[in-house]
Amino acid sequence: MEGKYTPAPWSANWNGYYYQIDSESDGQIGDVCASLFIDDNKDKGKTNARLIAAAPELLEALQAIIEIGKRDLSNKKYDSYFETARAAIAKAKGG
């Protein structure tokens, strides 16, 4: 099942209490606060928020890489990387 997500770009921003994910088109679209409650977590969700904010661009890049791989089917050297990329795309799309 494929859903629609908020279009990029997304950004990770500290709101004074926790990191939130904002989109340029829709404003705040999510919170990254659970890590605040984990002992010894010094980054307060910053690294997780940055990764989440990069998700749309990462998905787009992986899809482009898969398309490039389809053009040269004779090169088996990178098959495992393409399979990992396909799995990540499926996970992002709810498959």
C-alpha positions in Angstrom: 0.0 0.0 0.0 1.4 3.3 -1.0 0.5 6.5 0.9 1.1 10.1 0.2 3.5 11.9 2.5 4.0 15.6 3.0 6.3 16.9 0.2 9.9 17.9 0.9 11.7 19.9 2.1 11.4 19.0 5.8 13.5 20.5 8.6 14.2 19.6 12.2 13.7 22.4 14.6 14.1 22.8 18.4 10.9 24.4 19.8 12.2 24.9 23.3 11.0 21.5 24.6 11.8 19.0 21.9 12.6 18.7 18.2 9.8 19.0 15.8 9.6 18.2 12.1 8.4 21.0 9.9 7.6 21.0 6.2 8.0 24.1 4.0 4.4 23.6 2.7 2.5 22.5 5.8 4.4 23.7 8.9 4.8 21.3 11.8 4.1 17.7 10.8 5.7 15.7 13.6 7.5 15.6 16.9 10.7 13.9 18.0 10.4 13.8 21.7 10.5 10.2 23.0 14.3 10.3 23.2 14.1 13.0 25.8 12.9 10.4 28.3 15.8 8.0 27.7 18.5 8.3 30.4 21.9 9.7 29.2 20.5 10.9 25.8 22.4 14.1 25.4 21.3 15.0 21.9 17.6 15.4 22.9 16.4 13.8 19.7 18.5 16.0 17.5 20.1 13.3 15.4 16.8 11.4 15.1 15.1 14.6 14.0 17.7 15.3 11.4 17.3 11.8 10.0 13.5 12.0 9.9 13.8 15.4 8.2 16.0 13.9 5.5 13.5 11.1 4.7 11.9 12.6 1.6 15.2 13.3 0.0 16.6 9.9 1.0 13.6 8.2 -0.6 13.9 10.2 -3.8 17.7 9.4 -4.0 17.1 5.7 -3.5 14.4 5.6 -6.2 16.9 7.4 -8.6 19.6 4.9 -7.7 17.2 2.0 -8.5 16.4 3.5 -11.9 20.1 3.8 -12.7 20.6 0.2 -11.7 17.9 -0.9 -14.1 19.8 0.5 -17.0 22.8 -1.8 -16.3 21.5 -5.2 -15.4 24.7 -6.9 -16.4 26.7 -5.5 -13.4 25.9 -7.9 -10.4 28.6 -6.2 -8.2 26.0 -3.9 -6.5 23.0 -6.2 -6.3 23.0 -6.4 -2.5 23.0 -2.6 -2.3 20.1 -2.4 -4.8 18.2 -5.0 -2.8 18.8 -2.9 0.4 17.6 0.2 -1.4 14.5 -1.6 -2.7 13.7 -2.8 0.8 14.1 0.7 2.3 11.8 2.1 -0.4 9.2 -0.5 0.3 9.4 0.2 4.1 9.0 4.0 3.5 6.0 3.3 1.3 4.4 1.0 3.8 5.2 -2.3 2.0 
